[in-house]
Amino acid sequence: MATDTLDDYRHAIYEIAEAIAPTWERRRAEVEELSAPFREWMLRALGPREGDTVLELAAGVGDTGFEAAAIVGETGRLMTTDVSPAMLEAARRRGAELGVANAGYRVMDAERIALDDNSVDGVLCRFGYMLMADPATALAETRRVLRPGGRLALAVWGTAEQNPFFVTIAVSLVQRGHLPLPEPPPAPGPFSMASSERTEGLLRRAGFAEVRTEEVAGRFVASDADEYLSVIADTAGPIGLTLRGLAEPDRAAVNADVENSLRRFAADGGYEIPCLALCAVAS
């Protein structure tokens, strides 16, 4: 992408995050239930220790980092960051609810990390790098702030085919003309780092010498199509905002598409929709 196009994309992502933060916060429990396998993998791979300083990038409501904060203890420190002030305020409220006393909160762009070289022991980023305009720069910045021996643990979504949680609604919106067909990778987007080769390459070019990736499966459980669409509308970025803006006849048509597509995931009176993330640890 040209520089002007990247800047436009950065602004759009910021506006989307600001718009969706209130409903993302309200849906925190559902998001964390879906994300539990990925969150747990990342924390195991990072292996934070008592006294460590951990940075979370694109933290959203912050639950992954808060689990690390409990591990590093009173002598450790968590820095919770997000480019969106609204998301960061939601994280601050969540931290207060959990009684997290060793966390700080800063609005921060992962492409320009406002920290000194060699200043943190570990970095967490769950479903963030794939949406960044320039993930190569963000990963180089991440490597810069890590101390020798420090680790990065990240998660990005696998391929579209592996994630019908997104694709079921996206196909309907695109086919009915409500969303443009997304640009293929490496253009930024949910599936832009689905390839282990691309993700490993980005990490190694950023200066990481040891890289390991693993596919981690998850699932989204919904009682019916209405619940599925409600969660999507509240959490799924541009897809969610598009869904919210549909007129009633258009919404009804999309609902019918979704109900038809979800039949293959029927289970126990509802739906179990699979998802898959590519997780990585690098040092």
MOWO-V352810 format. One line per field, one symbol per residue. ss: DSSP state (H for helix, E for strand, - for the rest). psi: psi as a letter, one per 40 degrees, with the letter a starting at -180 (. if undefined). A space follows every 50 residues. Layout:
ss: ???
psi: ???
This chain:
ss: --HHHHHHHHHHHHHHHHHHHHHHHH-HHHHHHHHHHHHHHHHHHH---- --EEEE------HHHHHHHHHH----EEEEEE--HHHHHHHHHHHHHH-- --EEEEE-E--E-------EEEEEEE--HHH---HHHHHHHHHHHEEEEE EEEEEEE------HHHHHHHHHHHH--------------------HHHHH HHHHH-----EEEEEEEEEEEE--HHHHHHHHHHH-HHHHHHHH---HHH HHHHHHHHHHHHHHHEE--EEEEEEEEEEEEE-
psi: iidddddddddddddddddeddddddedddddddedddddddddddfiih eihhhhifdbeedddddddddeadeihhhhiiehdddddddddddddefh efiihhhhheeghgiiifeidihhhhfdddeidgddddddddddehihei ihhihiiaiddegedddddddddddeeeiihiiiiehiideefdhddddd dddddeehdhhhihhhiaihhididddddddddeefbdddddddeiiddd dddddddddddedeehhfeaihhiihihiihi.
